[in-house]
Amino acid sequence: MTEQNFEQMRKAMVASQLRTTGVNDPRVIAAMAAVPRERFVPAERRALAYADTLVPLAGGRALNPPMALGRLLTEAQLRGHERALVIGAATGYSAALLARLAGSVVALEEDKALLAFARDALDGTNVELVAGPLADGWKAGAPYDFILFDGAVEQVPQAIVDQATEGGRIALAAIDRGVSRLSVGRVAAGAFGATAFSDAAAAVLPGFSKPRTFSF
C-alpha cells in the first residue's frame, strides 16, 4: 500500500470516524490527521491501520480504535503544558499523539515485544518510553497532570491515583459489567472519580482486574 493510500485513509478516518462522533477539539483533530498511524501497526496488519476496529498486536494486546482514543483526548481538554503519562503504551501511537498535545510525555509498557516496536516507532519524538508493570504506574516521573490508560480496565489502582497532581485528569475505558465505557475524571484529595460519556470497544489492559469474590 502506497504512502498516498495511507494519507487518503488518514483523511477518511478524520472525516468519517472522528468528526462524526464528537471528536471536535481542533488540536486533537490536527494531531490525528498528522501522525502516521500505519507506522504504529505491524507490517502484516497495516491495511487495518485506519479501520474503525481493534488492531491485534503481540501478546494478546490490541491497538484501540481511533474514535475511542480521539474521544478520550477530546474530553481531557489538554492545553499543551501538561506532564502526561500513558499506561499501556503498546506500539506508541497514543504517546505520539500526546507528544503534540501535552508538554511532556512518559509512556509505560511492560511487554518486551511491544516496547521494542514502540522504541522504533517513536524515534524522533520527545516521548520518554519506560518499561515496568502497568499496574504500578511510573512513580519516578510523577506527578502527572494527565494520565491516559490506553485501554480498558476494571479498576484504577490507588498507586496510580497517587501519581497524579491535585486536580489532575485521568482518562480510561472503564469496564462496567462487561462493557467498556469511555470515562474522564479528576483527582481530588487523593481520590479519583470519573464520569462515563460513551460506550466503545477498547483493548483490555492486563493487571487491572478487580479481585473476584466467592459466591455459591
C-alpha positions as CSV (number, residue, x, y, z in Angstrom):
1,M,0.0,0.0,0.0
2,T,1.5,3.4,-1.0
3,E,2.1,6.4,1.1
4,Q,-0.6,8.2,-0.8
5,N,-3.1,5.4,0.1
6,F,-2.3,5.9,3.8
7,E,-2.7,9.6,3.5
8,Q,-6.1,9.2,1.9
9,M,-7.1,6.7,4.6
10,R,-6.0,9.1,7.3
11,K,-8.2,11.9,5.9
12,A,-11.1,9.5,5.6
13,M,-10.6,8.5,9.3
14,V,-10.8,12.1,10.4
15,A,-13.8,12.8,8.3
16,S,-15.9,9.7,9.0
17,Q,-14.7,8.3,12.3
18,L,-13.7,11.4,14.3
19,R,-15.6,14.5,13.2
20,T,-18.9,12.5,13.2
21,T,-18.5,11.1,16.7
22,G,-17.8,14.1,18.9
23,V,-14.0,14.4,18.4
24,N,-14.2,18.1,17.9
25,D,-11.1,19.5,19.6
26,P,-9.1,21.2,16.8
27,R,-5.8,20.2,18.4
28,V,-6.8,16.5,18.6
29,I,-8.0,16.5,15.1
30,A,-4.8,18.1,13.8
31,A,-2.7,15.6,15.7
32,M,-4.6,12.6,14.5
33,A,-4.5,14.0,10.9
34,A,-0.7,14.4,11.1
35,V,0.6,11.3,12.9
36,P,1.0,8.3,10.5
37,R,-0.9,5.6,12.4
38,E,0.4,3.0,10.0
39,R,3.8,3.5,11.5
40,F,2.5,2.0,14.8
41,V,0.9,-1.1,13.2
42,P,2.7,-4.3,12.4
43,A,3.5,-4.6,8.7
44,E,1.2,-7.6,8.2
45,R,-1.8,-5.6,9.6
46,R,-1.2,-2.1,8.1
47,A,-4.2,-2.4,5.9
48,L,-6.2,-2.1,9.2
49,A,-4.3,0.9,10.4
50,Y,-7.2,3.3,9.9
51,A,-10.1,0.9,10.3
52,D,-12.7,1.5,13.0
53,T,-11.8,-1.6,14.8
54,L,-9.3,-3.1,17.3
55,V,-6.0,-4.0,15.6
56,P,-4.4,-7.2,17.0
57,L,-0.8,-6.8,18.4
58,A,1.7,-9.1,20.1
59,G,0.9,-10.8,23.4
60,G,-2.8,-10.7,23.1
61,R,-2.9,-6.9,23.1
62,A,-4.5,-4.6,20.5
63,L,-4.4,-1.1,19.2
64,N,-7.6,0.8,20.2
65,P,-10.0,2.1,17.5
66,P,-9.2,5.7,16.5
67,M,-12.6,7.0,17.7
68,A,-12.2,5.7,21.3
69,L,-8.8,7.4,21.7
70,G,-9.9,10.5,19.9
71,R,-12.9,10.9,22.3
72,L,-10.7,10.4,25.4
73,L,-8.2,13.0,24.2
74,T,-11.0,15.4,23.4
75,E,-12.7,15.1,26.8
76,A,-9.4,15.5,28.5
77,Q,-9.2,19.1,27.2
78,L,-5.4,19.2,27.1
79,R,-3.8,22.7,26.7
80,G,-0.2,21.9,25.8
81,H,1.6,22.4,29.0
82,E,0.7,19.1,30.8
83,R,3.1,16.4,32.0
84,A,1.4,13.2,30.8
85,L,1.7,9.5,31.5
86,V,0.5,6.8,29.1
87,I,-0.2,3.5,30.8
88,G,-0.2,0.6,28.2
89,A,1.8,2.4,25.5
90,A,1.7,-0.7,23.2
91,T,3.2,0.4,19.9
92,G,3.4,4.1,20.9
93,Y,0.5,5.6,18.9
94,S,-1.2,7.4,21.8
95,A,2.1,8.6,23.1
96,A,2.9,10.1,19.7
97,L,-0.4,12.0,19.7
98,L,0.2,13.2,23.2
99,A,3.7,14.5,22.2
100,R,1.7,17.0,20.1
101,L,-0.9,17.8,22.7
102,A,1.0,17.9,26.0
103,G,4.1,19.5,27.4
104,S,6.0,16.2,28.1
105,V,5.1,12.5,27.8
106,V,6.2,9.4,29.7
107,A,4.9,6.2,28.0
108,L,4.9,3.0,30.1
109,E,4.8,-0.5,28.7
110,E,5.6,-4.0,30.2
111,D,5.5,-6.2,27.1
112,K,9.1,-6.5,25.7
113,A,8.0,-7.1,22.1
114,L,5.7,-4.0,22.1
115,L,8.5,-2.0,23.8
116,A,10.9,-2.8,21.0
117,F,8.3,-1.8,18.4
118,A,7.4,1.4,20.2
119,R,11.0,2.4,20.5
120,D,11.5,2.3,16.8
121,A,8.1,3.9,16.0
122,L,8.7,6.8,18.5
123,D,12.2,7.5,17.3
124,G,12.5,11.2,16.7
125,T,9.7,12.2,19.2
126,N,10.2,13.7,22.7
127,V,8.4,10.7,24.3
128,E,10.2,9.1,27.3
129,L,9.5,5.3,26.8
130,V,9.9,3.3,30.1
131,A,9.5,-0.3,31.0
132,G,7.7,-1.7,34.0
133,P,4.5,-3.3,35.3
134,L,1.5,-1.3,34.1
135,A,-0.4,-1.5,37.4
136,D,2.5,0.3,39.2
137,G,2.4,3.3,37.0
138,W,5.7,5.3,36.8
139,K,6.4,7.0,40.1
140,A,9.8,8.2,39.1
141,G,8.2,10.8,36.7
142,A,5.4,11.8,39.0
143,P,3.4,13.9,39.5
144,Y,1.4,14.0,36.2
145,D,-1.2,16.5,35.2
146,F,-2.8,13.9,32.9
147,I,-2.8,10.0,32.9
148,L,-4.1,8.1,30.0
149,F,-5.0,4.4,30.3
150,D,-4.7,3.4,26.6
151,G,-7.2,0.6,27.0
152,A,-9.9,-0.8,29.2
153,V,-9.5,-1.5,32.9
154,E,-11.8,-2.7,35.8
155,Q,-10.1,-0.5,38.4
156,V,-7.6,2.3,38.8
157,P,-5.0,1.4,41.5
158,Q,-4.5,3.9,44.2
159,A,-0.8,3.8,43.5
160,I,-1.5,5.4,40.1
161,V,-4.1,7.9,41.5
162,D,-1.3,9.0,43.9
163,Q,0.9,9.8,40.9
164,A,-1.5,12.5,39.6
165,T,-1.4,16.1,40.6
166,E,-4.2,17.6,42.7
167,G,-6.9,18.2,40.1
168,G,-5.1,16.1,37.6
169,R,-7.1,14.3,35.0
170,I,-7.3,10.5,34.3
171,A,-8.8,9.1,31.1
172,L,-9.7,5.4,30.6
173,A,-12.2,2.9,29.2
174,A,-13.8,1.7,32.4
175,I,-15.1,-1.9,32.3
176,D,-18.6,-2.0,33.8
177,R,-20.4,-5.3,33.7
178,G,-18.6,-6.4,30.6
179,V,-19.0,-3.1,28.8
180,S,-16.1,-0.6,28.3
181,R,-17.2,2.9,28.9
182,L,-15.0,5.9,27.9
183,S,-14.5,8.0,31.0
184,V,-12.6,11.0,32.2
185,G,-12.3,12.3,35.8
186,R,-10.2,14.3,38.2
187,V,-8.1,13.6,41.3
188,A,-9.2,15.4,44.4
189,A,-7.8,14.9,47.9
190,G,-6.2,11.6,46.9
191,A,-9.4,10.2,45.5
192,F,-10.4,9.7,41.9
193,G,-13.9,9.7,40.4
194,A,-14.7,9.5,36.7
195,T,-17.8,10.2,34.5
196,A,-18.6,7.9,31.6
197,F,-19.6,9.6,28.4
198,S,-19.7,6.9,25.8
199,D,-19.6,3.1,25.3
200,A,-16.8,2.0,22.9
201,A,-14.7,-1.0,22.1
202,A,-11.3,-0.9,23.8
203,A,-8.5,-3.4,24.3
204,V,-8.3,-4.8,27.8
205,L,-5.1,-3.9,29.6
206,P,-3.5,-6.6,31.8
207,G,-3.2,-6.2,35.5
208,F,-6.3,-4.2,36.3
209,S,-8.9,-6.8,37.1
210,K,-10.9,-6.5,40.4
211,P,-10.4,-9.3,42.9
212,R,-13.0,-12.0,42.3
213,T,-15.3,-12.7,45.3
214,F,-16.5,-16.2,46.1
215,S,-20.2,-16.9,45.7
216,F,-22.3,-20.1,45.8
